[in-house]
Structures are given as C-alpha cells and as structure tokens.
Amino acid sequence: MRRWKVTSIPIGVAALALASTCAAAPAQSRRPNILLILTDDAGIDQIRTFGYGGRTAPPTPSIDAIANSGLRFRNAWTMPACSTARGVLYTGRYPFRTNLNAALGPSDLANSMISPWEMTLPKLMKKGGYTSGLFGKFHIGLQGNNPFKLAMPGALGWDYFSGWLDETGDPSSIDTTAGGVGAQDQYPWGYVPGSRDGGADRGACYAGDGSCQLLSAPYASKNPPGRVCRDGGGIFTPGRSCQPQTPPKINFGILSAHYVSPLVINRGVSVEQPLITDKRARTYRNVEATDAAIRWIKQQQAAGGPWMATVSTATVHTPMQAPPVPRLPANSVDTNGLDPDNPASQIIIANQMIEEMDADIGRLLVETRLARRSPSGSLIYEPEATDTVVVYVNDNGSLGSQVRLPFDGSRAKGTPYQTGVWTQLVVAGPLVSQPGRAVTAMVNIADLYQLFGEIAGIDVRKAVPRTLDSRPMLPYLRNPAQAPIRTSNFTLVGPNIQANGAMNGPCQFASSCSQIPVTKSVCEDNGGVWFGQGATGTYPVSGGTPIPSNGFTYCCQVQIWLHDNGYTPTKINPETGMAIRNRIGYKLVRNSLKDYSSASNSCVDTTTDELYVVNEAEPVPLLDREDRLIPTPYTPVQQRNHDALSKELDALLGSQPSCPGDGNIDGVVNLQDVHDYGVMVHLSRGKSSWYDFNEDGLTNPADLAIIQKNYGKVCRK
C-alpha cells in the first residue's frame, strides 16, 4: 500500500534561488547548537515556575528544570496572536514591516505571509554554518494563497520540516463521529467512550493498513478501548468483532483536531505528504512532533555540525483534546464523560495537555542526551555540560477561557494587554553565566532572532539588508550585572490583507464580539456564534432568532442586529490593537475599531489611547485591567509619559516606508522586480503572491504596471 507521495514544486532555477538565498558558511570553530521550544497558548498565567498559575496550575517539572538551570526573562513581550509572534521571531521584524498582523486564515493573501525574500532565521543561521529543522506548527503561511504551497517551510530556508500546514492554520474541529461510526456530535471528544459513558467496553479497532484488532477493557476504565484505538491511529467499532473487510462506514479521511492531521514533510523544497492513513498522521500532535525532532537531532549529532531545531507545539490550542492516557501521570483526572461545554472541563483538559507537553519536553531532552533521569525518574538537566542552548518561549497569551487568576481573561490572547502579550521566556545552556537567576529588563520575542545570530557568530545587522527590530540578548547571558538594553517594548495585532479589502467575519461571544477567528469552524471551536458569510442557525441558542445567512462584515453590524432583535449588544474587541511601554512601567495601548454607538444604533470609527502602569510583581502583578485605566486629565508626570510614548509609537509606525513595485523588498524598484514578478506569475499561476501590489488576489499585468510606474524608485529598506 502506498504510504506517501513525494513532489517537487515546479519553480525552476530562478524561483529556487528565492527559496534558498544564502549558502552555508565555510566551516568554522564549533558553536553551540540551539533547541528552541515554542509552545502555543500556554501563557505565563498558566506556568507556575514564573510565580503565577493560580490554584489550578498544572505541574511542569521539565520546564521547571530548564528554568532553574537557566535564565528566566521576567519581562518578555510577544505578539498577541500565534502567526504574528512567529513572524516576528523568524524575521526579527515587527508585524507592520511584514504585514503578518494576526493569525493567518484561509482568506489571507500571500501579502500577509512571510516573504521568501525575508532573511528568515534559518537563512540567517545558515550563514553561521547551521543546519535547521522545524517540527510541529508552522502558521506563517497557508498553502491556499501561498505560491510555494506545501513547500513553504523549505522556501523560507528550513532544511527540514515535519509538521502541519493546516488549511485554516490551526487544528481542525474534533471529529464527533469518531471516524464515521457514530452520528454527528455523538462522540464530542472524538472517540467512542466506555459503556459507562454511552459507548462500549469491547469492539474492533481497524488500522489504516486494513488490519484489525479486538480490544476490550474493564467497565469504567480510565482508558476505554475506543480511546486506545483512536490514540493508536485506528477507528473503533463498538461491540463488533473484526471483519475480513473494513466496514464501509469507517472513514479514515475525517480530520480530528490534535489526533488526525495532514502531516507534511519538507526536505528543502521537496515535499513528502504521508497519506492520512499513515500512523504518523494519526498520532497526537505533540508526540509526533517530538518523535520527529528526536530523530532529526540524533542525525545532526552524528553528523557533527551545528544545528538549530525548533519544536513548535500545538498545546494548548483549541479545540481541547485530552492526551493519550499513558502519556499522563497515573493520578491524573479521569476525563472520560466530561461535559465539553463545561468551562471546568476545558480547564482540566488544558492542564492535561500542558502536563503531556511538559513530559514530551523532558523526553526530548533525555533522548537527545541533553538531560538524564534520576533513579526516581526526575529530570536531571545540567546545561553547562552540554553543547546546546535551550530556549523555551510561548507564542502569545492564554485563550481567555483558560486564563488563571489574577490575570485578566477579558484582555487575553488576541489583545495587546499584559495577559495577551507578556510571556514566559527561558534561556539555558553553556553560554549562561550564573544560571538560576532572573532578568527583569524588557525583552521582545524579536530579540531571539538577534540572540541566535550572535550565538552563531554572525554580525546580524550587517547580514540583514533591511530594518530589524531585534535588540541584543547575549549580554544578559554572559553578564549578571548587565544594564537594561531596551528602552521600550512594542506589540501589535490587526487584520491581515485579504482580497479587495475583505476581512474575517464577526464571531459573537457571550460578552464580546471579535473578528480574530478566521473561519466559522474556528469561531465555533472557541465557543462563539458565527455571524460572517455562511452563517447558520439561530441566536443565542436553538429556538432563538435565525441568523441572516449572508452574514455581516463588522462586529458593530452584529450589535445593531442584536439591538433590533431584542438582545443586548456587547462590547467589540478592537480590529487593531497595539501597545508600547517604557522602562518605568508606563504603557500606552492604542485600539482602533468600528465601534457600536448605542445612542444612534450605528457603527462609529473609533481610535482610543489608554494609559496604564504595569509591573511583573509576584504573585499579583500590576495589570492593565479596565479598572486600572489612568483617567484624564493626567498629572504632569503622566502627561509626559503619555506624550513620549505616543510620539515614539507614531515614529515607529512611520519608520516603514511604502514602496509599491518593490516585491522583493530590496529597497529599489528595478529590473530585478520585473524578473521576480515573472517568477511569481509562473509559480502562483497568476494568483496570490508578494507581487500582487493592488491586493486583489491576482498577480497579473495590473501589478506589472505598478512596477513600471515606480521604476527607479529607491526606498529605505
């Protein structure tokens, strides 16, 4: 049975040059390897090694061991959304320079995806002789509108990629039919439970290769056979015996969140796509990403050259799914039968996902010989005895429903407030002097770009021919007395570029409306009601008012509809939010949106500036909560800080010049752009690319005319 397909994208010599813009550097003195662990939605509020986590924080002994043996950066900012944070990390450039402003969705154009002309982190590291691998979540490009399709990671410079290029950017919805054996919504967690919970304690488990195994378990087992089968990549038919032929109702083609995913492998720009019946495509995401990373790192260790591995987990991203029972501690909560609509159930599942993630981090370190186990099983990590720098960082704040006190669930992931952008960051390894200490100076996820380059011995600013927003971090590792380097910090979230000015549809939650969810399914997986194109059903629940099927464009229009139909309008989350803060803790938040005016029952374009004072105190930090907004008129001190931050924010946003016609971002519109336009027309087949200057979703003569009109123009890079 054929298990995969291998393809090479038809890009020719010229386009291939885009995918690999720099050759490996000559051999030089051995430099440390780099292991980057990038987690997803597990905000600082959930990680107790930083002093928070509330009463329900999950145990994270592996993360604790890394933090205790390295540096805790206690004042680190990231971006409010997963794609945005990754874009900044991999380029060292803020979102308004790359147009990657929010989590990517299927309607976003290549204009908002990381360009192959960027000096991405793996391309930078290749200048220092490093081989790079990326494992797990990608989400800085989506194949629907990206000319490189499934070769995107290779096109951006990674030597090897094994992970997921989901069409919506994130895990699919849970398959509530459990592989076609049940009715829609019959099995909300994606597997057939035991008889105690309406399933079966015995049945047939069919594998993707056509084999079958009879499974049974005691009544009320924590690991019923339907779950064992699903976790092993199979589909379970309750109460049945194995048949010579797989029953026709079984459907291996249905995706299911963290368990059934379309795995993609890149070796350079060569693409391998295992079939959905392949065991690797039916393994819990964190486990598969860790397995792939271990295999690759061992190969690099045997080869002897320096390497950089990025393990990018999907935990704890929605939809929540409990990990395989054997991957959890023996005393873990029995999650079978939990009500998926109960917020307490979601917290329990999230905790288990973090516990499993932490266990895989420990397994990764042990199996690559970066750590070992004590006789009692605890992790012994002695970074000074290794040749590898380990970095652990999270992409953005926690999802609002997962936020732990005293953090603010109403100002979490997707917002520029502290709960949405203040993240945990740990660096450990042989370069760290006096490990176990904390750094209180401001750092940004952009700074990791410069840190990695400097570890590789690269003059980063000389190597990158355009504006960088990263600042040095290496001095903090080497010098315990290092003075703060950053004078300010910055974050941003906003709409990505869609064809002809379109944007994500409105997603209405109980207390707010947001346009961050990229599709109807993502909206619903996060507990919202979709009011965009293709809306279905009624509001607020079955039996309510039918939702217009043509939907609405803006959240404010939904509020008008709510008002007109007798419901109470809610607040609207900003379409664009940004923040800047200074060393002494003053923070300016600027939000822009089409707001709802109750006085006129209409939409009103609104931009607001909000001033706060924040800090990182344990266990109760000063946060930018609504009740801590500094009222006007400001005191003289407050006014000076407000004015200085506002001026700096305006100058920062104005530092990126418009340069129509410059698709390869080299700062000049010239013959090379005409050539590269032709490459993109061929590669994209005339559809979305970085040469679609008029942002209509097409790369065509109208875009060539823009090059010709601006020919010879020189812009700041």
C-alpha positions in Angstrom: 0.0 0.0 0.0 1.5 3.4 -1.0 2.0 5.4 2.2 3.0 8.8 0.9 3.6 11.0 -2.1 6.7 13.0 -2.8 6.6 16.1 -5.0 9.0 18.9 -6.0 7.5 22.2 -6.8 7.9 23.4 -10.4 9.8 26.5 -9.7 12.9 26.3 -11.9 16.3 27.6 -11.2 15.3 31.3 -10.8 12.5 30.6 -8.3 14.6 28.1 -6.4 17.0 30.9 -5.7 14.3 32.6 -3.8 13.8 29.6 -1.6 17.5 29.4 -0.6 19.0 32.9 -0.8 22.2 32.1 1.0 24.7 29.2 1.1 26.1 27.6 4.1 29.1 29.4 5.6 32.6 27.8 5.5 33.5 25.5 8.4 34.5 27.5 11.5 35.1 26.8 15.2 32.3 24.7 16.7 29.4 26.9 18.1 26.6 25.7 20.4 23.6 24.0 18.9 20.2 25.6 19.6 17.0 23.9 20.7 14.0 26.3 20.5 10.9 25.1 22.3 7.9 27.2 21.1 4.7 26.5 22.9 1.2 27.6 21.9 -1.3 29.5 24.0 0.2 28.3 27.3 0.5 31.8 28.7 2.6 32.9 31.7 -0.5 32.8 33.8 -0.6 29.0 33.5 3.1 28.3 34.3 3.8 28.4 38.0 7.6 28.4 37.7 7.2 32.1 36.9 5.3 32.6 40.1 1.7 32.5 38.8 -0.8 29.9 37.7 -3.5 30.3 40.4 -4.8 27.3 42.3 -5.1 25.2 39.2 -1.7 25.4 37.6 -0.6 22.0 36.1 2.8 20.6 37.2 5.6 21.2 34.7 8.7 19.6 36.1 10.6 19.6 32.8 10.0 23.4 32.2 10.9 23.9 35.9 14.2 22.1 35.4 15.1 24.3 32.4 14.1 27.5 34.2 16.0 26.5 37.4 19.2 25.9 35.4 18.9 28.9 33.1 17.7 32.5 33.0 14.1 33.5 33.5 13.4 36.6 31.5 10.6 38.0 33.6 9.6 41.0 31.4 9.3 39.5 27.9 6.7 40.6 25.4 5.5 38.7 22.4 2.7 39.5 19.9 -1.0 38.8 20.7 -1.5 36.1 18.0 0.3 32.9 17.0 1.2 33.8 13.4 2.2 37.3 14.3 4.5 36.1 17.1 6.1 33.5 14.8 6.6 36.1 12.0 8.5 38.4 14.4 10.5 35.6 15.9 11.6 34.3 12.5 12.4 37.7 10.9 13.4 39.9 13.8 10.9 42.4 12.4 7.7 43.8 13.8 4.3 42.9 12.1 3.8 46.2 10.3 7.0 45.5 8.3 5.9 42.0 7.1 2.1 42.6 7.0 1.6 39.5 9.1 -0.6 41.1 11.7 -2.8 38.3 13.0 -3.4 34.6 13.0 -3.5 33.5 9.4 -6.7 32.2 7.9 -7.6 30.8 4.5 -8.8 34.1 3.1 -5.5 35.9 3.8 -3.3 36.7 0.8 0.4 35.9 0.4 0.9 39.6 1.1 0.4 38.8 4.8 2.6 35.7 4.8 6.4 35.7 5.4 8.1 36.5 2.1 10.7 34.3 0.6 12.8 37.4 0.3 13.0 37.9 4.0 16.2 36.9 5.8 14.4 34.3 7.9 16.0 32.8 11.0 17.1 29.6 9.2 18.6 31.6 6.4 20.5 33.7 8.9 21.8 30.7 10.8 23.0 29.1 7.6 25.5 32.0 7.3 27.0 30.6 10.5 27.1 27.0 9.2 23.9 25.8 11.0 21.5 23.2 9.7 17.9 23.9 10.7 14.8 21.8 11.3 11.3 22.8 12.3 8.8 20.4 13.9 5.1 20.9 14.5 3.2 24.1 13.9 4.2 26.3 11.0 1.5 29.0 10.6 3.4 31.8 8.9 2.0 30.8 5.6 -1.1 28.9 4.3 -1.0 26.9 1.1 -4.3 28.2 -0.2 -2.8 31.6 -1.2 0.9 30.9 -1.0 2.7 30.2 -4.3 5.0 27.7 -2.6 2.1 25.6 -1.4 3.3 22.6 0.7 6.9 23.6 0.2 6.5 26.8 2.2 8.9 25.8 5.1 11.7 24.8 2.6 11.1 28.0 0.6 11.7 30.1 3.8 15.0 28.3 4.4 14.4 25.4 6.7 16.5 22.4 5.7 13.9 20.0 7.2 10.3 20.4 8.3 7.9 17.8 9.7 4.6 19.1 10.9 1.3 20.6 9.9 0.3 23.1 7.2 -3.4 23.1 8.2 -5.6 24.9 5.7 -7.0 27.1 8.4 -3.7 27.4 10.2 -4.8 25.5 13.3 -6.1 22.1 14.2 -9.4 21.1 12.6 -12.6 20.6 14.6 -13.0 17.4 16.6 -14.5 14.6 14.6 -17.5 13.9 16.7 -18.4 10.8 14.6 -15.2 9.1 15.8 -14.3 8.1 12.2 -17.8 7.8 10.8 -19.0 5.1 13.2 -21.4 7.5 15.0 -23.8 10.3 14.3 -22.6 13.9 14.2 -22.0 15.2 17.7 -22.4 11.7 19.2 -18.8 11.5 20.5 -17.8 15.0 21.5 -14.2 14.2 22.4 -13.5 12.4 19.1 -13.5 8.7 20.3 -16.0 6.1 21.4 -16.1 6.1 25.2 -16.6 3.2 27.6 -20.1 1.8 28.4 -20.2 4.0 31.5 -20.4 7.0 29.2 -22.6 5.7 26.5 -20.1 3.7 24.5 -18.7 0.2 24.7 -16.1 -1.8 26.6 -15.4 -4.2 23.7 -15.1 -3.8 20.0 -13.0 -3.9 16.8 -10.1 -1.5 16.1 -9.3 -1.0 12.4 -6.0 0.4 11.4 -5.2 2.4 8.3 -3.5 -0.5 6.7 -6.6 -2.6 6.8 -5.6 -4.8 9.8 -7.9 -5.2 12.8 -7.6 -6.0 16.5 -10.2 -6.9 19.0 -10.0 -4.6 22.1 -11.7 -4.7 25.5 -11.3 -3.1 28.9 -12.9 -3.3 32.3 -16.1 -1.3 32.9 -15.3 2.4 33.8 -11.7 2.1 32.7 -9.8 5.3 32.5 -8.6 4.2 29.1 -11.6 2.5 27.3 -10.9 0.6 24.1 -12.4 3.2 21.8 -9.9 5.7 23.2 -7.0 3.2 23.0 -7.9 2.6 19.4 -8.1 6.3 18.5 -4.9 7.1 20.3 -3.1 4.4 18.3 -4.3 5.8 15.0 -7.3 3.4 14.4 -11.1 3.6 14.2 -13.2 1.7 16.7 -16.5 0.0 16.0 -18.2 -0.6 19.4 -19.5 -4.1 20.3 -18.3 -5.6 17.0 -15.8 -8.3 16.0 -13.2 -7.9 13.4 -14.3 -8.5 9.8 -12.3 -9.5 6.8 -13.0 -6.2 5.2 -13.0 -2.7 6.8 -16.7 -1.7 7.3 -17.8 0.8 4.7 -19.0 3.3 7.3 -15.5 3.7 8.6 -13.9 6.9 7.2 -10.2 7.4 7.7 -10.4 10.7 5.8 -12.0 12.8 8.5 -9.6 15.1 10.3 -9.8 15.4 14.1 -8.0 18.2 15.9 -4.9 17.0 17.6 -5.2 13.3 16.6 -5.8 13.1 12.8 -3.8 15.7 10.9 -2.4 16.1 7.4 1.3 15.7 8.1 3.7 17.4 5.7 7.5 16.8 5.4 9.9 19.1 3.6 13.5 18.3 2.7 14.5 21.6 1.3 11.7 22.3 -1.2 11.0 18.6 -1.9 7.6 17.7 -0.4 6.5 14.4 1.2 2.9 14.1 2.2 2.1 10.9 4.1 -1.4 9.6 3.5 -4.0 10.3 6.2 -4.0 6.6 7.0 -0.3 6.8 7.9 0.3 6.3 11.6 2.3 9.5 11.8 -0.7 11.5 10.6 -2.9 9.8 13.2 -0.6 10.4 16.3 -1.2 13.0 18.9 0.5 16.1 17.6 2.9 16.8 20.4 4.0 13.2 20.4 4.6 13.1 16.7 6.4 16.4 16.6 8.7 15.3 19.5 9.4 11.9 17.8 10.4 13.7 14.6 12.6 16.2 16.4 14.4 13.4 18.3 15.1 11.5 15.1 16.4 14.6 13.3 18.5 15.9 16.2 20.2 12.5 16.6 21.1 12.6 12.9 22.6 16.0 13.4 24.5 14.9 16.4 26.0 12.0 14.5 26.9 14.4 11.6 28.8 16.7 13.9 27.8 20.1 12.5 26.0 22.8 14.4 22.2 22.7 14.3 19.1 24.6 15.2 15.9 22.7 16.0 12.5 24.4 16.6 9.9 22.2 18.3 6.7 24.2 17.8 3.9 22.5 19.8 0.2 22.9 19.3 -0.6 22.9 23.0 -2.9 24.3 24.4 -4.7 25.5 21.3 -8.3 24.9 20.7 -10.1 22.6 20.2 -9.1 21.0 23.5 -8.4 17.2 23.4 -7.0 15.1 26.2 -3.7 13.5 25.5 -3.3 9.7 25.4 -3.8 8.3 29.0 -0.3 6.5 29.1 1.3 9.9 28.5 -0.2 11.3 31.7 0.7 10.8 35.4 -1.0 7.8 37.0 -3.0 10.0 39.3 -4.4 12.2 36.5 -8.1 13.0 36.4 -10.3 10.7 34.5 -11.6 12.9 31.7 -14.0 10.3 30.1 -17.5 11.6 30.3 -16.6 15.2 31.0 -19.1 17.7 29.6 -17.2 19.5 26.8 -19.4 22.6 27.2 -18.5 23.0 30.9 -15.7 25.5 31.4 -14.3 23.5 34.2 -13.9 20.5 31.8 -11.9 22.7 29.5 -9.5 23.7 32.3 -9.0 20.1 33.2 -8.2 19.1 29.6 -5.9 22.1 29.2 -4.0 21.2 32.3 -3.5 17.6 30.9 -2.4 19.0 27.6 0.3 21.1 29.4 1.3 18.1 31.5 1.8 16.0 28.4 3.6 18.8 26.6 6.0 19.1 29.6 6.5 15.3 29.6 7.5 15.4 25.9 9.9 18.3 26.6 11.6 16.0 29.2 11.6 13.1 26.8 13.1 15.3 24.1 16.0 16.4 26.4 16.7 12.8 27.6 16.5 11.0 24.3 18.9 13.6 22.7 21.3 13.3 25.7 20.8 16.8 26.9 19.5 15.6 30.2 19.1 12.3 32.1 16.7 10.7 34.6 17.5 10.1 38.2 16.6 6.7 39.8 13.4 8.3 41.0 12.5 9.4 37.4 13.0 13.2 37.9 14.8 15.1 35.2 18.5 16.0 35.8 19.4 18.8 33.5 23.0 20.2 33.7 23.2 22.6 30.7 26.8 23.6 31.4 27.8 20.0 30.5 26.1 20.2 27.1 26.9 21.8 23.8 23.3 23.1 23.3 21.5 26.3 24.2 17.9 25.6 25.1 15.3 28.3 24.7 11.7 28.0 25.9 9.1 30.6 25.0 5.4 30.8 24.4 3.8 32.5 21.4 1.1 34.7 23.0 -1.1 34.9 26.0 -3.6 32.3 27.0 -7.1 32.0 25.5 -9.5 34.0 27.6 -11.4 30.9 28.9 -8.1 29.4 30.1 -6.7 32.4 31.9 -5.8 31.8 35.6 -6.2 34.4 38.3 -5.1 37.1 38.9 -4.7 37.6 35.2 -7.5 39.1 33.1 -9.4 36.7 30.8 -11.2 39.5 29.1 -7.9 41.0 27.9 -6.0 37.9 26.9 -4.9 36.2 23.6 -5.7 38.5 20.7 -5.3 41.7 22.6 -2.3 44.0 23.3 -2.9 43.9 27.1 -0.5 42.2 29.5 -2.4 38.9 29.7 -2.2 38.7 25.9 1.4 39.6 25.3 3.5 39.1 28.5 5.0 35.7 28.1 7.5 33.3 29.8 10.9 33.1 28.3 13.8 30.9 29.5 17.3 30.6 28.1 19.7 27.8 29.4 22.9 26.3 28.2 26.7 26.6 28.3 26.7 30.3 27.5 24.7 31.2 30.6 26.8 32.7 33.5 25.3 32.1 37.0 22.3 30.1 36.0 19.2 30.2 38.1 18.8 34.0 38.1 16.1 36.2 36.7 16.4 39.1 34.2 13.9 41.9 34.8 14.9 44.0 31.8 12.4 44.3 28.9 13.0 41.9 26.0 10.8 41.1 23.0 10.3 37.9 21.0 12.1 39.7 18.2 15.3 39.7 20.2 15.6 35.9 19.9 16.4 36.5 16.3 19.5 38.5 17.2 20.4 36.2 20.1 20.5 33.2 17.8 22.5 35.0 15.1 25.1 36.2 17.7 25.4 32.7 19.1 26.3 31.6 15.6 28.9 34.3 15.5 27.1 36.5 12.9 27.1 40.3 12.7 23.3 40.3 12.5 22.8 43.8 11.4 25.5 43.6 8.7 24.0 40.3 7.5 20.4 41.6 7.2 19.9 44.2 4.5 16.7 45.8 6.0 15.3 47.3 9.2 15.5 45.0 12.2 13.6 45.5 15.5 15.5 43.0 17.5 17.9 44.0 20.3 20.8 42.2 21.8 20.1 39.5 24.4 23.5 37.7 24.6 24.9 40.3 27.1 22.3 39.2 29.6 23.5 35.6 29.4 27.1 36.5 29.9 26.9 39.3 32.4 24.8 39.0 35.5 25.2 42.8 36.0 24.1 43.7 32.5 22.2 47.0 32.4 18.8 47.0 30.6 19.3 47.4 26.8 15.7 48.1 25.6 14.3 51.5 26.4 10.8 50.5 25.2 8.8 47.4 24.1 6.1 47.0 21.4 3.4 44.7 20.3 0.7 44.7 17.6 -2.3 42.7 16.3 -4.6 43.7 13.4 -6.2 42.4 10.3 -4.2 40.6 7.6 -4.5 41.5 4.0 -7.4 39.9 2.1 -8.6 40.4 -1.5 -10.1 43.8 -2.2 -10.2 44.9 1.4 -12.2 42.0 2.9 -11.7 40.8 6.4 -12.6 37.9 8.8 -16.3 37.7 9.6 -17.7 38.6 13.1 -17.7 35.9 15.8 -20.1 36.8 18.7 -19.3 35.5 22.2 -21.4 35.9 25.3 -19.8 39.1 26.4 -17.9 40.4 23.3 -17.6 40.2 19.5 -14.3 39.5 17.8 -13.0 39.3 14.2 -9.9 37.3 15.1 -11.4 33.8 14.5 -10.6 33.1 10.8 -13.5 30.8 9.9 -16.9 29.7 11.1 -15.4 26.4 12.5 -12.6 28.2 14.4 -15.3 30.6 15.8 -17.4 27.7 17.0 -14.5 25.7 18.3 -13.8 28.7 20.6 -17.4 28.9 21.8 -18.6 31.7 19.6 -21.5 32.2 17.2 -20.6 32.9 13.6 -22.2 36.0 12.0 -20.0 36.1 8.9 -20.6 34.8 5.4 -22.4 31.4 5.5 -23.8 31.9 9.0 -26.3 29.3 10.0 -28.6 28.5 12.9 -30.2 30.8 15.5 -29.0 33.2 18.2 -28.3 32.8 21.1 -29.3 29.1 21.1 -31.6 26.7 19.4 -35.1 28.3 19.2 -33.7 31.8 19.1 -33.7 34.3 16.2 -32.5 33.0 12.8 -29.1 34.5 11.9 -29.0 36.1 8.4 -27.2 33.6 6.1 -25.4 36.3 4.2 -23.9 37.4 7.5 -22.2 40.7 8.3 -18.9 42.4 7.6 -18.3 44.0 11.0 -19.0 43.2 14.6 -20.7 46.6 15.0 -23.3 45.5 12.5 -23.9 42.4 14.6 -24.6 44.7 17.6 -27.2 46.6 15.5 -28.8 43.3 14.7 -28.8 42.3 18.3 -30.4 45.6 19.3 -33.0 45.3 16.6 -33.9 41.8 17.6 -34.3 42.5 21.3 -30.9 41.3 22.5 -28.4 43.3 24.5 -25.4 44.5 22.4 -21.9 43.6 23.8 -18.5 45.2 23.7 -16.5 44.8 20.5 -12.9 43.7 20.5 -10.6 46.1 18.6 -9.8 45.3 15.0 -6.3 46.7 15.5 -4.6 46.9 18.9 -1.0 47.9 19.7 0.9 48.9 22.8 4.2 50.4 23.8 5.7 50.7 27.2 8.8 52.2 28.8 11.3 51.1 31.5 9.4 52.6 34.4 6.2 50.7 33.6 4.0 53.3 31.8 2.2 51.5 29.0 0.2 53.1 26.2 -2.5 51.0 24.4 -4.0 52.2 21.2 -7.1 50.5 19.9 -8.9 51.1 16.6 -12.3 49.6 15.6 -15.7 50.2 14.1 -17.4 50.6 17.4 -21.2 50.4 18.2 -22.9 53.5 19.3 -26.0 52.7 21.4 -27.1 56.4 21.2 -27.5 56.2 17.4 -27.6 52.4 17.0 -24.9 52.7 14.4 -21.2 52.0 13.6 -18.7 54.6 14.5 -15.0 54.6 13.5 -13.1 54.9 16.8 -9.5 55.1 17.9 -8.6 55.3 21.6 -5.4 55.8 23.6 -5.2 54.2 27.1 -2.5 54.8 29.7 -1.6 52.3 32.4 1.2 51.5 34.8 2.2 47.8 34.8 4.7 45.6 36.6 5.7 41.9 37.0 5.3 41.5 40.8 4.8 38.0 42.2 2.2 36.7 42.8 0.0 39.6 41.9 1.3 41.8 39.2 0.0 45.2 38.2 -2.0 44.6 35.1 -3.7 46.9 32.5 -7.2 46.0 33.7 -10.1 48.2 32.7 -10.4 49.4 36.3 -6.7 50.5 36.3 -7.0 52.8 33.3 -5.4 56.1 34.3 -8.2 58.8 33.9 -7.7 62.1 32.2 -6.7 64.8 32.9 -3.3 63.4 33.6 -0.9 64.6 36.2 2.2 66.3 34.7 4.2 63.1 35.1 1.5 61.0 33.5 1.2 63.5 30.7 4.9 63.5 30.0 5.0 59.7 29.8 1.8 59.6 27.6 3.3 62.2 25.2 6.6 60.5 25.0 5.1 57.0 24.4 2.7 58.4 21.8 5.4 60.2 19.9 7.6 57.1 19.9 4.7 54.9 18.7 4.0 57.2 15.8 7.6 57.4 14.8 7.9 53.6 15.0 4.9 53.0 12.8 6.2 55.7 10.4 9.5 54.0 10.0 8.3 51.5 7.4 8.1 53.3 4.1 5.6 52.4 1.4 7.4 51.1 -1.7 4.9 50.0 -4.4 6.6 47.9 -7.0 9.3 46.6 -4.7 8.1 43.0 -4.3 11.5 41.5 -3.3 11.9 44.1 -0.5 15.4 45.1 -1.6 14.6 48.8 -1.4 14.6 49.6 -5.1 12.1 49.1 -8.0 14.2 47.9 -10.9 14.7 45.2 -13.5 15.0 42.5 -10.8 11.4 43.2 -9.8 10.3 42.7 -13.4 12.1 39.3 -13.4 10.8 38.3 -10.0 7.3 39.3 -11.0 7.5 36.9 -13.8 8.7 34.1 -11.5 5.7 34.8 -9.2 3.2 34.8 -12.1 4.5 31.3 -13.1 4.7 29.9 -9.6 1.3 31.3 -8.4 -0.4 30.7 -11.8 -1.4 34.3 -11.7 -3.0 34.2 -8.3 -1.8 35.5 -4.9 1.8 36.4 -4.4 4.1 39.1 -2.9 3.9 40.9 -6.3 0.1 41.4 -6.0 0.5 45.1 -5.3 -3.1 46.0 -5.7 -4.1 43.3 -3.3 -6.9 41.8 -5.5 -5.6 38.2 -5.0 -4.1 38.1 -8.5 -0.6 38.6 -9.9 -1.2 40.0 -13.3 -0.4 42.9 -15.7 -2.1 45.4 -13.4 0.7 44.6 -10.9 3.4 44.8 -13.6 2.1 48.3 -14.4 2.7 49.3 -10.8 6.3 48.2 -11.2 6.7 50.2 -14.4 5.1 53.3 -12.9 7.5 53.2 -10.0 10.6 52.0 -11.9 13.7 53.5 -10.4 12.2 54.4 -7.1 14.6 53.9 -4.1 13.1 53.3 -0.7 14.5 52.8 2.7 14.9 49.1 3.4 
